[in-house]
Amino acid sequence: RATADRALTRFAKGDSFVAEGYVRTFQVVRDGEAIQREEFVAKKIGHDLARTNYSVDRTHRTGSDIEVEHKAAAAHTSSRR
């Protein structure tokens, strides 16, 4: 879940990305019928370097910077629910 929250703050619609993870299979019941579903669970995700041009901000981040980023991601996630 944390990976998805971070990706939400760093990606925009149309971005090319690569992801590593696994497929989770589960069942849902719809209209009394059990339906098999799958979802991809990303463990690692990042921009596709072969298709994306960007620069990296290498300034040193303090603990307070990281805390602000986490709060912003949490606020963004809760507003989308």
N, CA, C and O of each residue as an XYZ file, in Angstrom:
324
protein
N       0.826     -1.204      0.000
C       0.000      0.000      0.000
C       0.867      1.264      0.000
O       0.541      2.249     -0.663
N       1.956      1.226      0.737
C       2.832      2.400      0.791
C       3.427      2.701     -0.580
O       3.592      3.866     -0.942
N       3.753      1.655     -1.349
C       4.296      1.856     -2.686
C       3.287      2.582     -3.568
O       3.650      3.493     -4.311
N       2.035      2.185     -3.487
C       0.982      2.829     -4.283
C       0.790      4.284     -3.869
O       0.585      5.149     -4.720
N       0.856      4.555     -2.574
C       0.699      5.933     -2.093
C       1.816      6.831     -2.613
O       1.563      7.963     -3.024
N       3.061      6.326     -2.597
C       4.182      7.115     -3.113
C       4.047      7.324     -4.616
O       4.305      8.419     -5.116
N       3.648      6.287     -5.335
C       3.496      6.398     -6.789
C       2.432      7.428     -7.144
O       2.570      8.153     -8.129
N       1.386      7.494     -6.356
C       0.301      8.442     -6.600
C       0.803      9.885     -6.594
O       0.301     10.720     -7.346
N       1.785     10.180     -5.753
C       2.307     11.544     -5.673
C       3.367     11.831     -6.730
O       3.659     12.995     -7.003
N       3.952     10.789     -7.333
C       5.076     10.988     -8.247
C       4.750     10.773     -9.722
O       5.533     11.167    -10.587
N       3.620     10.162    -10.019
C       3.266      9.864    -11.401
C       2.091     10.725    -11.855
O       1.245     11.132    -11.059
N       2.069     10.987    -13.154
C       0.954     11.717    -13.762
C       0.366     10.844    -14.867
O       1.034      9.947    -15.381
N      -0.863     11.107    -15.222
C      -1.528     10.355    -16.274
C      -0.676     10.394    -17.534
O      -0.237     11.462    -17.961
N      -0.443      9.232    -18.125
C       0.343      9.135    -19.344
C       1.811      8.817    -19.127
O       2.519      8.551    -20.099
N       2.302      8.834    -17.883
C       3.697      8.499    -17.605
C       3.976      7.041    -17.954
O       3.135      6.168    -17.739
N       5.171      6.789    -18.496
C       5.624      5.417    -18.727
C       6.320      4.936    -17.467
O       7.105      5.669    -16.866
N       6.030      3.701    -17.065
C       6.632      3.172    -15.848
C       6.916      1.689    -15.984
O       6.394      1.025    -16.880
N       7.740      1.178    -15.098
C       7.995     -0.255    -14.968
C       7.651     -0.640    -13.539
O       7.823      0.148    -12.608
N       7.161     -1.865    -13.380
C       6.767     -2.323    -12.046
C       7.141     -3.786    -11.871
O       7.137     -4.565    -12.823
N       7.462     -4.138    -10.637
C       7.752     -5.520    -10.265
C       6.801     -5.874     -9.136
O       6.604     -5.081     -8.216
N       6.210     -7.059     -9.201
C       5.277     -7.467     -8.164
C       4.714     -8.837     -8.441
O       5.398     -9.704     -8.987
N       3.458     -9.033     -8.063
C       2.815    -10.334     -8.252
C       1.323    -10.135     -8.510
O       0.769     -9.065     -8.259
N       0.688    -11.188     -9.016
C      -0.748    -11.156     -9.276
C      -1.457    -11.853     -8.124
O      -1.135    -12.990     -7.779
N      -2.417    -11.164     -7.538
C      -3.225    -11.727     -6.446
C      -4.583    -12.106     -7.024
O      -5.252    -11.291     -7.659
N      -4.981    -13.358     -6.794
C      -6.274    -13.854     -7.261
C      -7.248    -13.874     -6.093
O      -6.887    -14.270     -4.985
N      -8.491    -13.444     -6.342
C      -9.508    -13.433     -5.292
C     -10.884    -13.603     -5.926
O     -11.033    -13.503     -7.144
N     -11.882    -13.860     -5.094
C     -13.248    -14.028     -5.579
C     -14.146    -12.928     -5.032
O     -13.990    -12.479     -3.896
N     -15.083    -12.510     -5.861
C     -16.135    -11.594     -5.431
C     -17.466    -12.233     -5.804
O     -17.543    -13.029     -6.741
N     -18.497    -11.885     -5.077
C     -19.827    -12.400     -5.383
C     -20.656    -11.257     -5.950
O     -20.848    -10.227     -5.304
N     -21.144    -11.459     -7.170
C     -21.966    -10.446     -7.831
C     -23.234    -11.127     -8.345
O     -23.170    -12.083     -9.117
N     -24.370    -10.626     -7.908
C     -25.669    -11.204     -8.283
C     -25.744    -12.683     -7.933
O     -26.313    -13.480     -8.679
N     -25.161    -13.043     -6.786
C     -25.201    -14.422     -6.314
C     -24.218    -15.350     -6.989
O     -24.200    -16.545     -6.696
N     -23.400    -14.830     -7.883
C     -22.440    -15.651     -8.612
C     -21.018    -15.286     -8.188
O     -20.652    -14.111     -8.143
N     -20.217    -16.322     -7.875
C     -18.816    -16.100     -7.506
C     -18.005    -15.851     -8.778
O     -18.042    -16.641     -9.721
N     -17.283    -14.752     -8.783
C     -16.479    -14.375     -9.946
C     -15.016    -14.299     -9.522
O     -14.687    -13.681     -8.509
N     -14.149    -14.926    -10.295
C     -12.707    -14.909    -10.042
C     -12.131    -13.602    -10.588
O     -12.396    -13.247    -11.737
N     -11.357    -12.894     -9.793
C     -10.726    -11.635    -10.198
C      -9.234    -11.699     -9.909
O      -8.769    -12.516     -9.114
N      -8.496    -10.818    -10.574
C      -7.059    -10.693    -10.349
C      -6.705     -9.222    -10.204
O      -7.347     -8.351    -10.791
N      -5.673     -8.961     -9.411
C      -5.123     -7.611     -9.324
C      -3.610     -7.719     -9.247
O      -3.066     -8.667     -8.680
N      -2.944     -6.736     -9.826
C      -1.487     -6.699     -9.766
C      -1.078     -5.916     -8.532
O      -1.532     -4.791     -8.325
N      -0.218     -6.510     -7.710
C       0.287     -5.855     -6.504
C       1.741     -5.473     -6.774
O       2.610     -6.340     -6.874
N       1.997     -4.172     -6.890
C       3.346     -3.685     -7.187
C       4.174     -3.624     -5.914
O       3.762     -3.013     -4.928
N       5.330     -4.249     -5.934
C       6.275     -4.164     -4.822
C       7.325     -3.083     -5.095
O       7.846     -2.459     -4.171
N       7.626     -2.874     -6.383
C       8.571     -1.837     -6.799
C       7.995     -1.180     -8.046
O       7.438     -1.859     -8.909
N       8.129      0.138     -8.140
C       7.606      0.853     -9.304
C       8.462      2.096     -9.541
O       8.924      2.735     -8.597
N       8.663      2.422    -10.801
C       9.449      3.610    -11.124
C       9.229      4.029    -12.564
O       8.660      3.280    -13.358
N       9.679      5.222    -12.897
C       9.567      5.707    -14.267
C      10.430      4.845    -15.184
O      11.502      4.385    -14.791
N       9.955      4.634    -16.405
C      10.679      3.862    -17.406
C      11.770      4.759    -17.992
O      11.475      5.693    -18.737
N      13.007      4.479    -17.661
C      14.125      5.332    -18.082
C      14.327      5.332    -19.592
O      14.919      6.269    -20.127
N      13.852      4.308    -20.289
C      13.985      4.259    -21.744
C      13.008      5.214    -22.428
O      13.196      5.552    -23.597
N      11.969      5.652    -21.719
C      10.925      6.473    -22.332
C      10.648      7.785    -21.599
O       9.768      8.542    -22.007
N      11.379      8.059    -20.536
C      11.099      9.237    -19.719
C      12.348     10.090    -19.565
O      13.429      9.573    -19.282
N      12.201     11.391    -19.750
C      13.286     12.337    -19.488
C      12.922     13.147    -18.253
O      11.851     13.749    -18.193
N      13.803     13.161    -17.283
C      13.568     13.953    -16.084
C      14.893     14.170    -15.374
O      15.879     13.487    -15.653
N      14.909     15.115    -14.465
C      16.103     15.352    -13.663
C      15.797     14.965    -12.225
O      14.648     15.006    -11.785
N      16.830     14.594    -11.511
C      16.687     14.144    -10.130
C      17.122     15.260     -9.193
O      18.193     15.842     -9.366
N      16.300     15.554     -8.210
C      16.645     16.531     -7.179
C      17.501     15.819     -6.139
O      17.001     14.975     -5.396
N      18.771     16.150     -6.083
C      19.689     15.474     -5.176
C      19.994     16.297     -3.920
O      20.967     16.019     -3.218
N      19.179     17.294     -3.641
C      19.391     18.057     -2.415
C      19.101     17.165     -1.221
O      18.223     16.304     -1.273
N      19.840     17.376     -0.156
C      19.682     16.566      1.049
C      18.322     16.832      1.677
O      17.943     17.982      1.898
N      17.594     15.760      1.962
C      16.283     15.898      2.597
C      16.431     15.705      4.095
O      17.127     14.801      4.558
N      15.770     16.565      4.836
C      15.785     16.446      6.294
C      14.613     15.578      6.737
O      13.729     15.264      5.940
N      14.609     15.202      7.981
C      13.509     14.419      8.535
C      12.184     15.130      8.400
O      11.163     14.493      8.141
N      12.182     16.454      8.571
C      10.924     17.205      8.464
C      10.417     17.221      7.023
O       9.206     17.211      6.800
N      11.331     17.247      6.029
C      10.919     17.184      4.623
C      10.203     15.869      4.328
O       9.173     15.846      3.654
N      10.756     14.793      4.837
C      10.174     13.471      4.613
C       8.814     13.375      5.295
O       7.877     12.806      4.735
N       8.701     13.928      6.498
C       7.427     13.907      7.226
C       6.356     14.685      6.457
O       5.211     14.242      6.374
N       6.719     15.832      5.900
C       5.770     16.636      5.122
C       5.312     15.854      3.890
O       4.131     15.873      3.544
N       6.239     15.171      3.236
C       5.895     14.371      2.058
C       4.916     13.256      2.415
O       3.964     13.004      1.677
N       5.148     12.592      3.538
C       4.255     11.512      3.975
C       2.864     12.061      4.298
O       1.859     11.440      3.954
N       2.804     13.209      4.949
C       1.505     13.808      5.274
C       0.760     14.210      4.005
O      -0.455     14.033      3.917
N       1.479     14.747      3.023
C       0.848     15.145      1.763
C       0.303     13.927      1.028
O      -0.793     13.975      0.470
N       1.061     12.845      1.027
C       0.600     11.617      0.371
C      -0.625     11.058      1.074
O      -1.562     10.602      0.420
N      -0.627     11.089      2.400
C      -1.771     10.584      3.167
C      -3.012     11.434      2.910
O      -4.112     10.900      2.769
N      -2.841     12.742      2.850
C      -3.975     13.634      2.602
C      -4.523     13.416      1.196
O      -5.737     13.417      0.989
N      -3.629     13.231      0.237
C      -4.048     13.004     -1.144
C      -4.804     11.687     -1.261
O      -5.812     11.609     -1.964
N      -4.323     10.655     -0.577
C      -4.965      9.343     -0.612
C      -6.341      9.389      0.026
O      -7.293      8.836     -0.525
N      -6.466     10.041      1.182
C      -7.758     10.085      1.868
C      -8.773     10.921      1.094
O      -9.974     10.671      1.200
N      -8.323     11.901      0.323
C      -9.258     12.723     -0.449
C      -9.778     11.984     -1.674
O     -10.798     12.380     -2.238
N      -9.101     10.915     -2.100
C      -9.525     10.153     -3.271
C     -10.480      9.034     -2.913
O     -11.038      8.405     -3.811
N     -10.688      8.762     -1.637
C     -11.559      7.649     -1.227
C     -12.989      8.042     -1.237
O     -13.856      7.228     -0.919
